[in-house]
Amino acid sequence: MELVTITNDPKALEGATFVFEAVAEANDVTGAVYSDINKYAADNVIIASCTSSIGADILADLTEKPEQLLVAHPFQPAHMLPLVEVVLHDKTSKETVQRTQDILNKLHREVVVLNKSIPGFIVNRLAQALFRESIYMIEEGVTSAADIDKAVKFAVGMRYASIGLLEYYDDVGYDLETAIAKNVYPDLCDTKETQNLIKAGFESGKTGRAAGEGLYDWSKKDVDDFRYRKQAPYFEGVKLWDMPE
């Protein structure tokens, strides 16, 4: 912590060649911060936004040096999860990408690069697809939230903890996966709207754990056990990658 200095004086940016931006996700706020960065930091300063929702192309319009801006989206808890999504836009320079990757590699991060900005980037797009299909199956009376979670924990999660999703696809082979897709794709949920089950939760006030009930009745669950299980994989994951000193 002795390396950390807290200040609200933008002049502290003088000489900085790389800035991680993590301010409120509002364009007026972000634009003002970018103006200060470009005013006080070094001419070749790279701005790496930690945004999880604003496209890199939108942020690029807020700075006078768009070629020196990209998204570098970490995941919470950032000191335990090594992944960073680096998102480019059509004006991001190759030098900006390379310098960003070099810095993140020195910090022992696992970097994935998106060549263009897309809502949700990689991880949140995959997560939202799973959430949508899971809610759909509950609404259709196919199964319960508990059994969906069991299926994820004891099949999907275990499988993809050690191999990649698309490594698995290639291993199974195009023939079988295409045959499966022909049967499954037409029946997958494709709604673009908030689903009725979730709307009903908003109307009743049952909006999740903080409200006491959502997809689960949390009064019947061991919350301390949940909190432990929520953190446990991160502590295990720390053993799998070298944290910087």
C-alpha positions in Angstrom: 0.0 0.0 0.0 3.0 2.3 0.4 3.0 2.5 -3.4 -0.5 4.0 -3.5 -1.2 7.7 -3.4 -4.7 9.0 -3.2 -5.4 12.5 -4.7 -8.1 14.4 -6.5 -5.6 16.8 -8.1 -5.3 16.1 -11.9 -1.8 17.5 -11.9 -0.7 14.3 -10.2 -1.0 12.8 -13.7 2.0 14.8 -14.9 4.4 12.5 -16.8 2.1 9.4 -16.7 2.4 7.2 -19.7 -0.4 4.8 -18.9 -3.7 5.5 -17.0 -6.4 3.0 -16.0 -9.7 4.9 -16.0 -12.4 3.6 -13.6 -14.7 6.5 -13.1 -18.5 6.5 -13.1 -19.9 5.2 -16.4 -21.4 8.5 -17.6 -20.1 10.2 -20.7 -19.9 13.7 -19.3 -17.8 12.5 -16.3 -15.6 10.3 -18.5 -15.1 13.1 -21.0 -14.0 15.5 -18.3 -11.5 13.0 -16.9 -10.1 12.2 -20.4 -9.6 16.0 -20.9 -7.6 16.2 -17.7 -5.5 13.1 -18.6 -4.6 14.5 -22.0 -3.9 17.9 -20.4 -1.5 16.7 -17.7 -0.1 13.3 -18.7 2.6 12.6 -21.2 1.9 13.1 -24.8 2.0 9.3 -25.5 -0.3 8.5 -22.6 -2.5 5.4 -23.1 -6.0 5.5 -21.5 -7.3 2.1 -20.6 -10.9 2.2 -19.5 -12.1 -0.4 -17.1 -15.7 -0.1 -18.3 -17.8 -3.2 -18.4 -20.6 -1.7 -20.5 -19.6 1.3 -22.7 -18.2 0.4 -26.1 -14.6 1.4 -26.9 -15.9 3.2 -30.0 -18.1 5.4 -27.9 -15.3 6.2 -25.5 -13.0 7.0 -28.4 -15.2 10.0 -29.3 -14.6 11.4 -25.8 -10.9 11.9 -26.2 -8.8 14.0 -28.5 -6.3 11.1 -28.9 -8.6 8.1 -29.8 -5.6 6.1 -31.2 -4.3 6.0 -27.6 -7.5 4.7 -26.0 -8.9 1.2 -25.5 -10.8 -0.8 -22.9 -9.0 -3.0 -20.4 -11.8 -4.7 -18.5 -10.8 -6.7 -15.4 -13.0 -8.9 -13.3 -13.9 -8.8 -9.6 -12.1 -9.5 -7.4 -9.4 -8.1 -9.7 -6.5 -9.1 -7.4 -7.6 -12.8 -7.7 -9.1 -13.1 -11.2 -6.3 -12.7 -13.8 -8.5 -12.2 -16.9 -8.5 -8.8 -18.7 -10.6 -8.1 -21.8 -8.8 -5.7 -24.0 -11.3 -4.1 -26.5 -10.2 -2.1 -29.5 -11.9 0.3 -31.8 -11.1 1.2 -35.4 -8.7 4.0 -34.4 -6.7 2.1 -31.8 -3.1 2.0 -32.8 -1.0 -1.1 -32.8 1.5 0.6 -30.5 -1.3 1.2 -28.0 -2.3 -2.5 -28.1 1.2 -3.7 -27.7 2.1 -1.4 -24.8 -1.1 -2.4 -23.0 -0.4 -6.1 -23.5 3.2 -5.6 -22.3 2.0 -3.9 -19.1 -0.7 -6.5 -18.4 1.7 -9.3 -19.0 4.1 -7.8 -16.5 1.2 -7.8 -14.0 0.7 -11.5 -14.7 -2.7 -11.0 -16.3 -4.3 -13.3 -18.9 -5.3 -11.0 -21.8 -8.0 -11.6 -24.4 -8.3 -9.1 -27.3 -11.5 -8.1 -29.0 -10.7 -6.6 -32.4 -13.9 -4.5 -32.3 -16.2 -3.3 -29.6 -19.4 -5.4 -29.0 -21.9 -5.0 -26.1 -20.9 -7.2 -23.2 -17.5 -8.0 -24.6 -16.8 -11.8 -24.3 -17.6 -12.9 -20.7 -20.8 -10.9 -20.2 -22.2 -12.0 -23.5 -21.7 -15.6 -22.6 -23.1 -15.1 -19.2 -26.2 -13.3 -20.5 -26.9 -16.1 -23.0 -26.8 -18.6 -20.1 -29.0 -16.4 -17.9 -31.6 -15.9 -20.6 -31.8 -19.7 -21.4 -31.9 -20.6 -17.7 -34.8 -18.2 -17.0 -36.6 -19.5 -20.1 -36.4 -23.1 -18.9 -37.8 -22.1 -15.5 -40.6 -20.1 -17.1 -41.5 -23.1 -19.3 -41.6 -25.4 -16.3 -38.7 -27.5 -17.6 -36.8 -27.5 -14.3 -35.9 -25.5 -11.2 -33.2 -22.9 -10.5 -31.6 -25.3 -8.1 -31.3 -28.1 -10.7 -30.0 -25.6 -13.3 -27.3 -24.6 -10.9 -26.5 -28.2 -10.1 -26.1 -28.9 -13.9 -23.7 -26.0 -14.2 -21.7 -26.9 -11.1 -21.3 -30.6 -11.8 -21.0 -30.6 -15.6 -20.4 -27.3 -17.4 -18.3 -25.7 -14.7 -16.1 -28.7 -14.1 -15.6 -29.4 -17.8 -14.6 -25.9 -18.7 -12.4 -25.2 -15.7 -9.6 -27.1 -17.3 -10.3 -27.0 -21.1 -11.7 -24.3 -23.3 -15.2 -24.1 -24.6 -14.1 -24.2 -28.2 -11.4 -26.8 -27.5 -14.3 -29.0 -26.4 -16.2 -28.1 -29.6 -13.3 -29.1 -31.8 -12.7 -32.3 -29.7 -16.3 -33.4 -30.2 -16.1 -32.5 -33.9 -18.3 -30.5 -36.3 -20.4 -33.5 -37.4 -21.8 -34.2 -34.0 -22.0 -30.6 -32.8 -23.9 -29.6 -36.0 -26.4 -32.5 -35.6 -27.0 -31.4 -32.0 -27.4 -27.7 -33.0 -30.0 -28.6 -35.6 -32.1 -30.1 -32.9 -31.5 -27.4 -30.2 -31.0 -24.1 -32.0 -34.7 -23.7 -33.1 -35.9 -24.2 -29.6 -33.5 -21.8 -27.8 -34.8 -18.7 -26.2 -34.3 -15.7 -28.5 -36.2 -12.9 -26.6 -34.8 -9.4 -26.7 -36.9 -8.3 -23.7 -36.7 -8.7 -19.9 -38.4 -12.0 -19.2 -41.7 -12.3 -17.4 -40.3 -14.1 -14.4 -37.9 -11.2 -13.8 -40.6 -8.6 -14.4 -42.7 -10.4 -11.8 -39.8 -10.2 -9.4 -39.6 -6.5 -9.8 -43.4 -6.1 -9.2 -43.4 -8.2 -6.1 -40.1 -6.8 -4.7 -38.5 -10.3 -4.9 -35.4 -9.1 -6.7 -32.6 -11.4 -5.4 -30.6 -12.2 -2.3 -30.5 -8.7 -0.9 -34.3 -8.6 -1.0 -34.5 -12.0 0.7 -36.0 -13.8 -2.3 -35.5 -14.0 -6.0 -35.0 -17.2 -7.9 -34.3 -18.7 -4.5 -35.9 -18.2 -1.1 -32.8 -17.0 0.8 -34.4 -17.4 4.2 -34.1 -21.1 3.6 -30.4 -21.0 2.5 -27.2 -20.8 4.5 -25.9 -17.4 3.4 -22.6 -17.8 5.1 -22.0 -21.1 3.3 -23.0 -19.3 0.0 -20.5 -16.6 0.7 -17.7 -19.1 1.4 -18.5 -21.0 -1.8 -18.6 -17.8 -3.8 -15.0 -17.0 -2.8 -13.5 -20.4 -2.6 -12.7 -20.9 -6.3 -10.8 -17.5 -6.4 -8.5 -18.6 -3.6 -7.9 -21.9 -5.4 -7.3 -20.0 -8.6 -4.6 -17.9 -7.0 -2.5 -21.1 -6.8 -2.8 -21.5 -10.6 -1.2 -18.2 -11.6 1.7 -16.2 -10.4 0.6 -13.0 -8.7 3.1 -10.1 -9.1 5.1 -9.2 -6.0 
